[in-house]
Amino acid sequence: MLHILIYFIFFRDQILEMFDHAYNSYMDYAYPADELMPLSCRGRVRGLEPNRGDIDDSLGKFSLTLIDTLDTLVLLNKLDEFEEAVKKTVRDVKFDNDIVVSVFETNIRVLGGLLGAHVMADVLKQRGERMQWYRDELLHMAKELGFRLLPAFNTTSGLPYPRVNLRYGVVSPLSRTGTESDTCTACAGTMILEFAALSRLSGDPIFEENARKAMDVLWEKRQRGSDLVGTVINIHNGDWVRRDSGVGAGIDSYYEYLMKAYILLGDKVYLNRFNTHYSAIMKYISQPPLLLNVHMHNPTVNVRSWMDSLLAFFPGLQVLRGDLKPAIETHEMLYQVTKQHNFLPEAFTTEFRVHWGQHPLRPEFAESTYFLYKVEMYSLSKLNTHARVPCGFAAVQDVRTGTHEDRMDSFFLAEMFKYLYLLFSEKSQLPINIDDYIFTTEAHLLPVSLSTTQPPSHEDDLFSYSCPSAQTLFPNNPTFAKTIRDSYKYLTGVGRAQQASSDSQKGVYKLKLVAEVSHTPEHEEVVPLIVQLISPPFLGQTVFTAGPAKFGTDLTKQQHGVSSIMKSVPYTACGPIENAVELQGHIALALRGDCMFAAKARRLQEAGATGVIFIDHREGSSSADTPLFQMVGDGEPTDDITVPLAFLFSKEGATLTAALEEHHNVDVLLLPKEKQLGKEKPEKLNIKFRLAKEGELAEGETESTTIQLVLEQSETDTETNNEAASLMRENQETCSSLQKDPESSP
């Protein structure tokens, strides 16, 4: 156990050094801006930097990263820094800003940050050692912010608008919001912890009442046959807009808040609802180690072939419920994907290939790792090696290339370092009793003493209402987790140890590797498209590599003629098309973001466009350094979309739009890259490998279609082979014991 203790001390110190680097970089280069731009070494101020679409809805000119980090400072025993940061917050932060923000993000990051910091400040003050000047200033700020968020709940259903103007609310003509009709399930169902805590700390019940009503609506609107919910819902009539159901983006924290609302508030209604949903999830969505997306009305139908990184929180939630076997299975799968790509990609396929390569330093995997109590040495090393830059830590734009993005979200400091630090800390080393608190989805600390419910009576089933549920916990078996993990150890095909031969015979072994040449594709790949400019002065010489879509015209099978291009108005194509007359017969240019690809395509097709070229809204992206991906639908049938679709990265899209502005009439051709006009088409060959005896040919094979490779083993006695195999096994066992002590297994 001594070596484990040394490891813990070493990695805890390393985490503190990494936190200092990130936090001090924000304070030195960015404060009072909302976020740090770690590559530019300056703060991100909304309106002064290129618009990033929905991502910028988190920024409200209220020093987001500072507020989000406050209670992290306490947990990491940085109490002097905490007191100074609270003084800065009280002195500098204002909420009377004419700016439209996300209700969901502002609630979990800012309101939650203020409440968690208030609770910490109050604890420190009661101890009489510091914060004696504190007079509930953070709680007063939280209440003010709560009232600025309340107008979002002024809908006929009780589901909140997705955005609110901090100064003008929703319905005011000055608010620049209120036209939205939809919100995500997580957006509406992730308010109860912060709003209920605000009500119980301030004595004003209005916040908890509104958040509870929204939860009630989502429960009532569940699909009664499957007990699942969809991803997007209409805030006025409660109809489902997107009916795909999973545990990742769009739904994730709704399930989390049902369970945690029971823990924090003591109300069994929340637990009963969670258990109903959980049974449906385990019946339809969980296929260990995978967590799929299905159609809520027909849950036996999978709606997509990829998973997103936000589902990484779910194993941690399963631990709270006490359902450890599927939690370990999914966690091991996520760990293997992380090992393969250094980080967990933003989305990856069910075959564990990268679907979206971004990694914005998300903490969900560390969260589940904390609840499963598995040492995060690997993740620490990768963060320092691949994300650390001189001015902080930069998000990874694509895990396949390692390219950075000028972005360090506030949740990196608010969540990631809490979970990493707790992994390597004993309870006695923390300034608070961590068991007295519940983590919000942003990892802010709220005290379970807020519960107004009495402990269960003797008539209650104590086992059903314990947390984790004692009904589903496994026996005290140190090998339980290892047995499960071992079965998924080589899930992604990476790291499998070579097996030494146990053949007792000596001699030379000959192995022939036969490569058969064929013309049949073996598996589905992302087939690159091109946008080729045909009109003068380009005449086919300007060609852009483009990504395909899984819906619309299949350009590999059906040709598409030359068409001129025209920008859609609005450019995002997320509302009624204002230039439909002009678009008829043209290929529309539309900016990525704000709504799904399929929704844009439908609107533009209905407006008369003969095709759509989507252009990435992320500044600076290009096909030269960002791998292509295949656009997918929105969970609904896409058979109605029949026009060809292509995706250009930002740099190629900027060149195309510049050509349109200069020449006004630009004709393009959309086609597969291999069919580019004016270019010779090399014959594509596929090679299959099989093992064969020397001189053996399978049916249909000839000498002219095979390549023979003979591998010979030099003469070595069996004793040496066995010794090597034994040494390999011993080495693997030693490494395993250093990484994970059996006594600390879940």
Secondary structure by P-SEA (a helix, b strand, c coil): caaaaaaaaaaaaaaaaaaaaaaaaaaaccccccccccccccccccccccccccccccccccaaaaaaaaaaaaaacaaaaaaaaaaaaaccccccccbbbbaaaaaacaaaaaaaaaaaaaaaaaaccccccccaaaaaaaaaaaaaaccccccccccccccccccccccccccccccccccccccccccaaaaaaaaaaaccaaaaaaaaaaaaaaaaacccccccccccccccccccccccccccccccaaaaaaaaaaaacccaaaaaaaaaaaaaaaaccccccbbbbcccccccccccccccccccaaaaaaaaacccaaaaaaaaaaaaaaaacccccccccccccccccccccccaaaaaaaaacccaaaaaaaaacccccccccccccccccccccccccccccccaaaaaaaaaccccccccccccccccccbbbbbcccccccccccccccccccccccccccccccaaaaaaaaaacccccccccccccccccccbbbbbbbbbbbcccccccbbbbbbccccccccccbbbbbcccccccccccccccbbbbbbcccccccccccccccccccbbbbbcccccaaaaaaaaaaacccbbbbbbcccccccccbbbbbbbccccccccccbbbbbbcaaaaaaaaaaaaaccbbbbbbccccccccccccbbbbbbbbbbcccccccccccccbbbbbbbbccccaaaaaaaaaaaaaaaaaaaaaaccccccc
